[in-house]
Amino acid sequence: MTQRQFMAFARQPAYLVITLIQPVIWLFLFGALFRKVVELPGFGSGSYLDYLVPGVIVMSAVSANMWAGMGTLEEIERGTLNRFLITPVHRSALMNANVVAQSVTTAIQSLIIILLGWIGGADYPGGVLGLLILVLVSSALGTIFGAFSNALGMLVRQRESIIGINTFLLLPLTFLSSAFMPPALMPHWMQVVARFNPVNWALETGRAAMSAHPHWWSVLSHGGWTLLLAAFAVWLSLRTFRSYQKSV
């Protein structure tokens, strides 16, 4: 079922190009626009591009995966999902194949952003291990939003509702995190909200692993919460799928 999703992606070259170009625009546009932010007292980074790379990776993971429900809704409208229900395919595969495909795509996209950041002058003192943890946690974050989006598609079954909810959530979740600014420079209320924001959990995990002296407790704690929420999101999507089965 995941292979089927990849075959669908391969038949949409324009979509593949856009998913790669958009993060590049974020990386170099925001990198140029905010490069002097590092001069603010308390920023604590020698290069804004170093700081920005994890933020762009995580933002890309969120923006790409939160539209998974649109694909699920299209399967419902075309009747494809109902036809699969009479096959021996496991129900979890039916529901989560697009989540797995998006997670793999997110990992590949993350590696490309890391490479482009390195070409642009970004430094990764955490080495290969730190970068690997960043890629894994971005894929886990993608799983969270992909599975929740699938559940949303099953519940609302309206494109407009999915578009509206996703548009409403993307920017607040991103800017209420440390994607573009260290928590120390945020207003206090934003710092409080960021502690409960899964986008910020992924960022804290990646940045802690990528530092010259990795903070492993932060990696384990924030990464653990991210994985737990990913497991809950997958469970929720399966529950909503069972409810859908009973309605057809």
C-alpha positions as CSV (number, residue, x, y, z in Angstrom):
1,M,0.0,0.0,0.0
2,T,2.9,2.3,0.7
3,Q,4.4,1.5,-2.7
4,R,1.0,2.5,-4.2
5,Q,1.3,5.9,-2.6
6,F,4.9,6.4,-3.9
7,M,3.7,5.5,-7.4
8,A,1.0,8.2,-7.1
9,F,3.6,10.7,-6.0
10,A,5.8,9.8,-9.0
11,R,3.0,10.6,-11.4
12,Q,2.8,14.1,-10.0
13,P,6.2,15.7,-10.8
14,A,5.0,19.2,-10.3
15,Y,4.0,18.3,-6.7
16,L,7.4,16.7,-6.1
17,V,9.2,19.8,-7.4
18,I,7.1,22.2,-5.3
19,T,7.7,20.2,-2.1
20,L,11.4,20.6,-2.6
21,I,11.4,24.2,-3.8
22,Q,9.3,25.6,-0.9
23,P,11.7,24.6,1.9
24,V,14.6,26.1,-0.1
25,I,12.7,29.4,-0.3
26,W,12.1,29.3,3.4
27,L,15.7,28.4,4.1
28,F,17.4,31.1,2.1
29,L,14.7,33.8,2.3
30,F,14.3,33.7,6.0
31,G,18.1,33.1,6.4
32,A,18.8,36.3,4.5
33,L,15.9,38.3,6.1
34,F,16.8,37.5,9.8
35,R,20.5,36.9,9.6
36,K,21.3,39.9,11.9
37,V,19.0,38.5,14.6
38,V,22.0,36.7,16.0
39,E,23.4,40.1,17.1
40,L,20.6,40.4,19.7
41,P,21.8,39.8,23.2
42,G,21.0,36.3,24.4
43,F,20.6,34.7,20.9
44,G,23.5,32.4,21.5
45,S,24.4,31.3,18.0
46,G,27.1,32.3,15.6
47,S,25.1,31.9,12.4
48,Y,21.4,32.3,11.9
49,L,21.5,29.7,9.2
50,D,22.8,27.1,11.7
51,Y,19.8,27.9,13.9
52,L,17.3,28.0,11.0
53,V,18.0,24.6,9.3
54,P,16.2,22.6,12.0
55,G,13.3,25.1,12.0
56,V,12.9,24.7,8.2
57,I,13.1,20.9,8.4
58,V,10.4,20.8,11.1
59,M,8.2,23.4,9.4
60,S,8.4,21.4,6.2
61,A,7.4,18.2,8.0
62,V,4.4,19.8,9.4
63,S,3.2,21.6,6.2
64,A,3.7,18.5,4.0
65,N,2.1,15.9,6.3
66,M,-0.9,17.8,7.6
67,W,-2.6,17.4,4.2
68,A,-2.6,13.6,4.3
69,G,-6.3,13.7,5.1
70,M,-7.0,15.2,1.7
71,G,-5.7,12.0,0.1
72,T,-7.9,9.9,2.4
73,L,-10.9,12.0,1.6
74,E,-10.2,11.6,-2.2
75,E,-10.0,7.8,-1.7
76,I,-13.4,8.0,0.0
77,E,-15.0,10.2,-2.7
78,R,-13.7,8.0,-5.6
79,G,-14.8,4.8,-3.8
80,T,-11.3,3.4,-3.8
81,L,-11.3,2.9,-0.1
82,N,-14.5,1.0,0.0
83,R,-13.2,-1.3,-2.7
84,F,-10.1,-2.0,-0.6
85,L,-12.3,-3.0,2.3
86,I,-13.3,-6.2,0.6
87,T,-9.6,-7.2,0.1
88,P,-7.5,-9.1,2.7
89,V,-5.3,-6.0,3.2
90,H,-4.8,-5.2,6.9
91,R,-6.9,-2.2,7.9
92,S,-4.0,-0.4,9.5
93,A,-2.2,-0.5,6.1
94,L,-5.2,1.0,4.4
95,M,-5.2,3.9,6.8
96,N,-1.5,4.5,7.4
97,A,0.1,3.8,4.1
98,N,0.0,7.5,3.1
99,V,1.4,8.4,6.6
100,V,4.4,6.0,6.1
101,A,5.0,7.3,2.6
102,Q,4.9,10.9,3.8
103,S,7.3,10.1,6.6
104,V,9.8,8.6,4.2
105,T,9.4,11.6,1.9
106,T,9.9,13.9,4.9
107,A,13.2,12.1,5.8
108,I,14.4,12.6,2.2
109,Q,13.4,16.2,2.2
110,S,15.1,16.8,5.5
111,L,18.4,15.3,4.1
112,I,18.1,17.6,1.1
113,I,17.6,20.7,3.4
114,I,20.6,19.6,5.5
115,L,22.7,19.4,2.4
116,L,21.6,22.8,1.1
117,G,22.2,24.3,4.5
118,W,25.7,22.9,4.5
119,I,26.3,24.3,1.0
120,G,25.1,27.7,2.2
121,G,27.6,27.6,5.1
122,A,25.7,26.0,8.0
123,D,27.7,24.1,10.6
124,Y,26.6,20.9,12.3
125,P,28.7,20.3,15.3
126,G,26.6,17.3,16.5
127,G,27.9,15.3,13.5
128,V,26.1,12.5,11.8
129,L,24.4,11.2,14.9
130,G,22.9,14.6,15.6
131,L,21.7,15.0,12.0
132,L,20.2,11.4,12.1
133,I,18.2,12.2,15.2
134,L,16.9,15.4,13.6
135,V,15.8,13.5,10.6
136,L,14.1,10.8,12.7
137,V,12.3,13.2,14.9
138,S,11.1,15.3,11.9
139,S,9.6,12.0,10.4
140,A,8.0,11.3,13.8
141,L,6.5,14.8,13.8
142,G,5.3,14.2,10.3
143,T,3.6,11.0,11.5
144,I,1.8,13.0,14.1
145,F,0.3,15.4,11.7
146,G,-0.3,12.9,9.0
147,A,-2.2,10.5,11.2
148,F,-4.2,13.3,12.8
149,S,-5.0,14.6,9.3
150,N,-6.3,11.2,8.3
151,A,-8.4,11.1,11.4
152,L,-9.8,14.5,10.6
153,G,-10.5,13.4,7.0
154,M,-12.5,10.5,8.3
155,L,-14.5,12.7,10.8
156,V,-15.3,15.8,8.7
157,R,-15.2,14.4,5.2
158,Q,-15.1,17.9,3.7
159,R,-12.2,19.4,1.9
160,E,-13.1,23.0,3.0
161,S,-13.0,21.9,6.7
162,I,-9.6,20.3,6.3
163,I,-8.2,23.3,4.4
164,G,-9.5,25.7,7.0
165,I,-8.2,23.8,10.0
166,N,-4.8,23.2,8.5
167,T,-4.4,26.8,7.4
168,F,-5.4,27.9,10.9
169,L,-2.9,25.6,12.7
170,L,0.2,25.8,10.5
171,L,1.5,29.3,11.3
172,P,0.5,29.4,15.0
173,L,2.1,26.0,15.7
174,T,5.3,27.2,13.9
175,F,5.6,30.6,15.4
176,L,4.7,29.4,18.9
177,S,7.9,27.3,18.8
178,S,11.6,27.9,18.6
179,A,11.6,27.5,14.8
180,F,12.8,31.0,14.1
181,M,13.6,32.5,17.5
182,P,15.2,31.1,20.7
183,P,12.7,30.7,23.6
184,A,14.7,33.2,25.7
185,L,13.8,36.0,23.3
186,M,10.1,35.1,23.3
187,P,7.4,36.7,25.4
188,H,6.7,34.7,28.6
189,W,3.3,33.5,27.5
190,M,4.8,32.2,24.2
191,Q,7.4,30.3,26.1
192,V,4.7,28.6,28.2
193,V,2.7,27.6,25.1
194,A,5.9,26.3,23.4
195,R,6.4,23.8,26.2
196,F,3.2,22.0,25.1
197,N,3.7,22.4,21.4
198,P,4.8,19.1,19.6
199,V,6.5,21.2,16.9
200,N,8.8,22.7,19.6
201,W,9.4,19.2,21.1
202,A,10.8,18.1,17.8
203,L,12.9,21.2,17.5
204,E,14.3,20.8,21.1
205,T,15.1,17.2,20.3
206,G,16.9,18.0,17.1
207,R,18.8,21.0,18.3
208,A,19.9,19.3,21.6
209,A,21.3,16.4,19.5
210,M,23.0,18.7,17.0
211,S,24.9,20.8,19.5
212,A,28.6,20.5,20.1
213,H,27.8,19.0,23.5
214,P,24.5,17.1,23.1
215,H,22.0,17.5,25.9
216,W,20.8,13.9,25.9
217,W,18.2,14.3,28.6
218,S,16.5,16.9,26.4
219,V,16.8,14.5,23.4
220,L,15.2,11.6,25.4
221,S,12.5,13.6,27.1
222,H,11.3,15.8,24.1
223,G,11.9,12.9,21.7
224,G,10.0,10.5,23.9
225,W,7.0,12.8,24.1
226,T,7.1,13.2,20.3
227,L,7.1,9.4,19.8
228,L,4.2,8.9,22.3
229,L,2.1,11.5,20.5
230,A,2.9,9.9,17.2
231,A,1.7,6.5,18.6
232,F,-1.5,8.1,19.9
233,A,-2.2,9.8,16.6
234,V,-1.8,6.5,14.7
235,W,-4.1,4.8,17.2
236,L,-6.7,7.6,16.8
237,S,-6.6,7.4,13.0
238,L,-7.3,3.6,13.3
239,R,-10.2,4.3,15.7
240,T,-11.8,6.8,13.3
241,F,-11.3,4.3,10.4
242,R,-13.2,1.6,12.3
243,S,-16.0,4.1,12.8
244,Y,-16.0,4.7,9.1
245,Q,-16.2,1.0,8.4
246,K,-19.3,0.7,10.5
247,S,-21.0,3.6,8.5
248,V,-20.5,2.0,5.1
